[in-house]
């Protein structure tokens, strides 16, 4: 493809990137003050010039083809580069605005992220947040997500990210339950207690602990298992037994004295522990709306982490 042909297709490339961002021809047309048919023609023109189908169209949504995913990444880089050029001349509006689509695991979204959203919306009145609480893996481009919040050791290949906080689990019970059934002094004492656990896999009832060089594994049992942390929290508060909970779930009840930590001298090695990261596609230029959202969350969670240590 000649340079002249490439230049004439820059507009179509930008429109294609906008279609992927919005997930809709009609929404793209609304934002660009055009008609949906004009937007469709632009994408078709780009597909014809490139000799490949970019979008798979269904009655409900648009989906990127395999070649479309790669081409979208390049088109997005082009749009970002153009925004950087505008920024140099001071002609771009730096005020954060637009919608942010954020994918987050259900429990983390409910207890860690959601409490800070009202303050963010108040501080940035031109930014909207679409918080998608889902434990399944999502693809940032394929699922049209701007940011993904996940528990991981480091950003996976093809992603950039920022670490937010550590996620760790603990065992908790109510003072009333412990007064009636006794306080475990060693992990093996849990065999004499009713335990509330995840219950998705056989290994969920095999709790592991460490204390220095000591390691203990206990096959626990209980009458109630639930794969939702808020349900397990409520079950513990109902004095049903000793439950495994993420600290961020148990924190308010611990502070109120409604719960106490069980076996605090032992490290409970639960699944789904690690570092919480906010992930995004690799780029040298993040839109202002994403930059302020990431920084806002990082500061809020940093303050919470510091207060937990005081």
C-alpha positions as CSV (number, residue, x, y, z in Angstrom):
1,X,0.0,0.0,0.0
2,X,1.5,3.4,-1.0
3,X,2.0,6.3,1.3
4,X,-0.8,8.3,-0.4
5,X,-3.3,5.4,0.0
6,X,-2.3,5.1,3.7
7,X,-2.9,8.8,4.3
8,X,-6.3,8.7,2.7
9,X,-7.2,5.8,5.1
10,X,-6.2,7.5,8.3
11,X,-9.8,8.8,8.9
12,X,-11.2,5.2,8.4
13,X,-8.6,3.8,10.8
14,X,-9.6,6.4,13.4
15,X,-13.3,5.6,12.9
16,X,-12.6,1.9,13.2
17,X,-10.8,2.4,16.5
18,X,-13.8,4.4,17.7
19,X,-16.2,1.7,16.7
20,X,-14.3,-0.8,18.7
21,X,-14.2,1.5,21.7
22,X,-17.9,2.2,21.7
23,X,-18.9,-1.3,20.5
24,X,-21.6,0.2,18.2
25,X,-21.9,1.9,14.8
26,X,-24.8,4.0,16.1
27,X,-22.9,5.2,19.2
28,X,-19.9,6.0,17.1
29,X,-22.1,7.9,14.7
30,X,-23.6,9.9,17.6
31,X,-20.2,10.8,19.0
32,X,-18.8,11.8,15.6
33,X,-22.0,13.6,14.4
34,X,-22.4,11.2,11.5
35,X,-24.9,8.5,10.4
36,X,-24.5,4.8,11.3
37,X,-24.5,4.0,7.5
38,X,-21.6,6.4,7.0
39,X,-19.7,4.8,9.8
40,X,-20.4,1.3,8.4
41,X,-19.2,2.5,4.9
42,X,-15.9,3.8,6.4
43,X,-15.2,0.4,8.1
44,X,-16.1,-1.5,4.9
45,X,-13.8,0.8,3.0
46,X,-10.9,0.0,5.4
47,X,-11.7,-3.7,5.2
48,X,-11.6,-3.6,1.4
49,X,-8.3,-1.7,1.3
50,X,-6.7,-4.1,3.8
51,X,-8.2,-7.2,2.2
52,X,-9.4,-8.6,5.5
53,X,-12.6,-8.6,7.6
54,X,-12.1,-6.6,10.8
55,X,-15.4,-7.1,12.6
56,X,-17.7,-10.0,12.9
57,X,-21.2,-8.5,13.1
58,X,-24.1,-10.2,14.9
59,X,-27.6,-8.9,15.7
60,X,-26.5,-8.1,19.3
61,X,-22.9,-7.0,19.2
62,X,-19.7,-6.5,17.3
63,X,-16.7,-8.8,17.7
64,X,-13.1,-8.3,16.5
65,X,-11.8,-10.9,14.1
66,X,-8.3,-12.3,14.7
67,X,-6.8,-9.9,12.1
68,X,-9.0,-7.1,13.5
69,X,-7.5,-7.4,16.9
70,X,-4.0,-6.8,15.6
71,X,-5.1,-4.0,13.3
72,X,-7.1,-2.3,16.1
73,X,-4.0,-2.2,18.3
74,X,-2.2,-0.4,15.6
75,X,-5.1,2.0,14.9
76,X,-5.3,2.7,18.6
77,X,-1.6,3.6,18.7
78,X,-2.2,5.9,15.7
79,X,-5.1,7.7,17.5
80,X,-3.0,7.9,20.7
81,X,-0.1,9.4,18.8
82,X,-2.4,12.0,17.2
83,X,-3.7,12.9,20.7
84,X,-0.1,13.3,21.8
85,X,0.6,15.6,18.9
86,X,-2.5,17.7,19.9
87,X,-1.3,17.8,23.5
88,X,2.1,19.3,22.4
89,X,0.3,22.2,20.8
90,X,-2.1,22.6,23.7
91,X,-5.1,22.0,21.5
92,X,-6.5,19.0,23.3
93,X,-8.9,19.1,26.2
94,X,-7.1,17.5,29.1
95,X,-10.2,17.5,31.3
96,X,-11.1,13.8,32.1
97,X,-14.3,12.9,30.4
98,X,-16.1,9.8,28.9
99,X,-17.0,6.4,30.1
100,X,-14.6,3.9,31.8
101,X,-15.4,0.2,31.6
102,X,-13.8,-1.7,34.5
103,X,-13.8,-5.5,35.0
104,X,-13.3,-6.7,38.6
105,X,-13.9,-9.9,40.5
106,X,-17.2,-9.8,42.4
107,X,-16.0,-9.7,46.0
108,X,-13.1,-7.3,45.2
109,X,-15.5,-5.0,43.3
110,X,-18.1,-5.1,46.1
111,X,-15.8,-4.5,49.1
112,X,-12.7,-2.9,47.7
113,X,-13.5,-0.8,44.6
114,X,-17.2,0.1,44.9
115,X,-16.9,2.1,48.2
116,X,-14.6,4.6,46.4
117,X,-16.7,5.1,43.2
118,X,-19.1,7.7,44.6
119,X,-16.2,10.0,45.7
120,X,-14.5,9.5,42.3
121,X,-17.8,10.4,40.4
122,X,-18.1,13.5,42.6
123,X,-14.5,14.6,41.9
124,X,-14.8,14.0,38.1
125,X,-18.3,14.9,37.0
126,X,-17.7,14.3,33.3
127,X,-16.5,10.7,33.8
128,X,-18.9,7.8,34.0
129,X,-18.0,4.4,35.4
130,X,-19.3,1.0,34.1
131,X,-18.2,-1.5,36.8
132,X,-18.5,-5.1,35.6
133,X,-18.3,-7.5,38.5
134,X,-17.4,-10.9,37.1
135,X,-15.0,-13.6,38.3
136,X,-14.3,-14.9,34.8
137,X,-11.3,-14.0,32.7
138,X,-12.0,-11.1,30.3
139,X,-10.0,-9.9,27.3
140,X,-9.5,-6.2,27.3
141,X,-10.0,-5.8,23.6
142,X,-12.4,-8.6,22.8
143,X,-14.7,-7.7,25.8
144,X,-14.2,-4.0,25.2
145,X,-12.8,-3.3,28.7
146,X,-10.7,-0.3,29.5
147,X,-9.3,-1.6,32.8
148,X,-9.2,-5.0,34.4
149,X,-8.6,-5.4,38.2
150,X,-7.1,-8.8,38.9
151,X,-5.2,-10.8,41.6
152,X,-1.9,-11.7,39.9
153,X,1.8,-11.8,40.7
154,X,2.6,-9.4,37.8
155,X,0.9,-8.0,34.7
156,X,0.4,-10.9,32.2
157,X,2.1,-10.7,28.7
158,X,0.6,-7.9,26.6
159,X,-0.5,-5.8,29.6
160,X,0.7,-3.0,31.6
161,X,-0.5,-2.3,35.2
162,X,-0.1,-0.8,38.6
163,X,-0.1,-2.6,41.9
164,X,-2.9,-1.6,44.2
165,X,-2.7,-3.7,47.4
166,X,-2.1,-7.2,48.8
167,X,-5.1,-9.6,49.1
168,X,-4.8,-12.0,52.0
169,X,-7.2,-14.4,53.8
170,X,-7.8,-15.2,57.4
171,X,-10.0,-17.3,59.6
172,X,-12.7,-15.6,61.6
173,X,-15.4,-16.5,64.1
174,X,-17.8,-14.6,66.4
175,X,-17.0,-14.3,70.1
176,X,-20.2,-16.1,70.8
177,X,-19.2,-19.1,68.7
178,X,-15.8,-19.3,70.3
179,X,-17.3,-19.0,73.8
180,X,-19.5,-21.9,73.1
181,X,-17.1,-24.2,71.2
182,X,-13.7,-23.1,72.4
183,X,-10.8,-21.2,70.8
184,X,-8.5,-23.3,68.5
185,X,-4.8,-23.1,69.6
186,X,-3.4,-25.2,66.7
187,X,-4.7,-25.8,63.1
188,X,-5.4,-29.4,64.0
189,X,-7.9,-28.2,66.6
190,X,-10.1,-27.1,63.6
191,X,-11.1,-30.8,63.2
192,X,-13.4,-30.3,66.2
193,X,-15.1,-27.2,64.7
194,X,-17.7,-26.5,62.1
195,X,-15.9,-24.6,59.2
196,X,-17.4,-22.5,56.5
197,X,-15.4,-22.8,53.3
198,X,-15.5,-22.1,49.6
199,X,-16.7,-25.5,48.4
200,X,-15.9,-25.2,44.7
201,X,-13.2,-27.9,44.6
202,X,-12.2,-30.8,46.9
203,X,-9.1,-28.9,47.9
204,X,-11.2,-26.1,49.3
205,X,-11.8,-28.2,52.4
206,X,-8.0,-28.8,52.9
207,X,-6.7,-25.8,54.7
208,X,-3.0,-25.1,54.8
209,X,-1.0,-23.2,57.4
210,X,2.6,-22.1,58.1
211,X,4.4,-20.7,61.1
212,X,8.1,-20.2,60.5
213,X,9.4,-23.6,59.5
214,X,6.2,-25.4,60.6
215,X,3.6,-26.5,58.1
216,X,0.2,-27.9,58.9
217,X,-2.5,-29.2,56.6
218,X,-6.0,-29.9,58.0
219,X,-9.0,-31.6,56.3
220,X,-11.8,-29.5,57.7
221,X,-15.5,-30.2,57.7
222,X,-18.6,-28.2,58.1
223,X,-22.3,-28.1,57.3
224,X,-22.1,-25.0,55.1
225,X,-20.0,-24.1,52.1
226,X,-20.5,-21.1,49.8
227,X,-18.5,-19.7,46.9
228,X,-19.4,-16.0,47.7
229,X,-17.4,-14.1,50.4
230,X,-20.4,-12.0,51.5
231,X,-22.4,-15.2,52.1
232,X,-19.6,-16.7,54.1
233,X,-19.3,-13.5,56.1
234,X,-23.0,-13.6,56.9
235,X,-22.8,-17.3,57.8
236,X,-19.9,-16.6,60.2
237,X,-21.8,-13.7,61.8
238,X,-24.7,-16.1,62.3
239,X,-22.4,-18.1,64.6
240,X,-22.5,-21.1,62.2
241,X,-18.8,-21.8,62.4
242,X,-15.2,-20.6,61.7
243,X,-15.0,-19.1,58.2
244,X,-12.3,-18.4,55.7
245,X,-12.6,-14.7,54.5
246,X,-10.5,-12.2,52.6
247,X,-9.4,-9.5,55.1
248,X,-11.2,-6.8,53.1
249,X,-14.4,-8.6,53.7
250,X,-14.0,-9.2,57.4
251,X,-12.4,-5.8,58.2
252,X,-15.5,-3.8,59.3
253,X,-16.8,-6.6,61.5
254,X,-13.3,-7.1,63.0
255,X,-13.1,-3.4,63.8
256,X,-16.6,-3.5,65.4
257,X,-15.7,-6.5,67.5
258,X,-18.4,-8.7,65.9
259,X,-15.6,-11.0,64.6
260,X,-12.2,-12.1,65.9
261,X,-9.4,-13.6,64.0
262,X,-8.8,-17.3,64.7
263,X,-5.2,-18.7,64.8
264,X,-3.6,-15.2,64.3
265,X,-0.1,-16.6,64.9
266,X,-0.4,-18.9,61.9
267,X,-0.3,-17.9,58.2
268,X,-3.4,-19.2,56.5
269,X,-2.4,-20.1,52.9
270,X,-5.6,-19.8,51.1
271,X,-6.2,-19.7,47.3
272,X,-7.0,-16.4,45.6
273,X,-4.3,-14.5,47.6
274,X,-1.7,-12.3,46.1
275,X,-1.3,-8.8,44.8
276,X,-4.2,-6.8,43.3
277,X,-3.3,-5.1,40.0
278,X,-5.1,-2.7,37.7
279,X,-4.3,-3.8,34.2
280,X,-4.5,-2.0,30.8
281,X,-3.2,-2.4,27.2
282,X,0.4,-1.3,26.7
283,X,0.5,2.2,25.5
284,X,2.6,5.3,26.0
285,X,-0.5,7.5,26.3
286,X,-3.4,6.7,28.6
287,X,-6.5,8.9,28.2
288,X,-7.0,11.4,31.0
289,X,-10.1,9.6,32.3
290,X,-8.1,6.3,32.8
291,X,-5.0,8.1,34.3
292,X,-7.1,9.9,37.0
293,X,-9.1,6.7,37.8
294,X,-6.0,4.6,38.3
295,X,-4.3,7.3,40.4
296,X,-7.5,7.9,42.4
297,X,-7.8,4.2,43.3
298,X,-4.1,3.8,44.1
299,X,-4.2,6.7,46.5
300,X,-7.4,5.6,48.2
301,X,-6.2,2.0,48.7
302,X,-2.7,3.2,49.8
303,X,-4.4,5.3,52.6
304,X,-6.4,2.3,53.7
305,X,-3.3,0.1,53.8
306,X,-1.5,2.7,55.9
307,X,-4.5,3.0,58.3
308,X,-4.6,-0.8,58.7
309,X,-1.0,-0.7,60.0
310,X,-1.6,2.1,62.5
